[in-house]
Amino acid sequence: MQTPPAVDGASPPEPTPHTPAAVPQRSTRRATARRASDRRATAREHKGDIDGRILGYVKEHPQGTTGDMAKGLNADRDTIAAEVSHMVRAGELTKGPEPHTLSATERVPELPSP
């Protein structure tokens, strides 16, 4: 690349070397990562027992859709749908003959054998 000719006979300005962006020190990066990890752990603790919340909702609203459940439980619809499918496969919920009909299956605790 050629430099443009100087006006008024002045020499062109000296090119400045490109300085790379400063990278945060390792301790700063680690502290930031630790705070983010702590926030994620706190969020997981506050998530609660989604299975228990779904069972309670189904007992009160046996004809509710997953969208209704998601709104009622303040949760993501896809998460609720996936969890309901898992619970049906595990036998915790049963689907009724009519569409959108779920019922909670009462489990009898097994007694330890002598």
N, C-alpha and C positions, 0 to 999 in steps of 0.2 A: 504494500500500500504506500502510495506516494503522499508526502505531506503537501498541502496546498502552498502556493507561493506566499511569502509574507508581504503584507501591505506596508508601505512606508519604509521598506528596507529593514524592518525589525526581524530579528531571528524568530523562528517558530518556537512555541513554548516546549519545554522539556516534557517528554512523555512520562506519565506517572505509572509506576508498576501497579498492577492490580493486586490489592491485598485481599486475601480470602476472608470470609466472614469469621468472626471469632466463635470458636466452639466453646460452650460452657464447660467449666471444669468438671471433672468426674464426680466430685462430691455434690455439686449442684444437680447434675443429672440424676444421681442416685437418690437424692432427697426428693426430687420431683416424682420419680418413679415410685418411691415409698409412699408418698402422699396419695398418689393415684391408686396404688394397691390397697391402701387403707380405706379409701372411699368405696372401692369395689367390694371389699369385705364387709363393710358396714351395710351396703345396699343388699348384699346376700343375706345378712342377718335379719334385715327388716322385711324380707320377701314373705316370710310366713309359710304356713303349711297350706299349699294350694289344694292338696287332696282333701283335707278336712273342710276347707272353705267350699269346695265343689260339692261334697257330700251334703253339707248343711243347706246349700242353695237348692240342690235337687230335692231334698226332703220338703222344702217350702214351696218350690215351683217345679213340679214333676214334668210339666209340658214346656219348659223353657228351652229356647235354642241356645247354641253356644254364644251367639251374639248377645242374647239377653244375659247369659251368665257373665260374659266379659264385662258388660256394663254394670251389672249388679255387684260384681266382685272387684271392679276397677282393675282389670287385668287385660292383657292382650288376647284377642279372639283366637289367634293361631295357637297360642300357648294353651288356652282352655280346651280347644278342639283336640290337640295332641294329647293332653292329659286325660280327657274324657275317653279317648280311644284306648289309652294304656289301662285306664281303670276298668273299662268294659272287658278287655282281654284278660285282665287279672281277676275278674269276677267281682270286683268291688261295686260295679254298677251293672244293671241289666237294662237292655233296650226293650221297650214295650212294643206291642203289635202296631200301634198307631205311630205316625211320624212325630218326631220330637218328644217322645215319651221315654223318660229315664226313671229308674227307681234304684234306691240304694239297697244293696244286699247286706243283710245283717250277718255278720260273721260270728260264729261261736268259737271262743278261744279253746284251743286244744289243751287237754290236760296232759301233764307229763306222765309217761308210762312208768309203772313201778319197777 
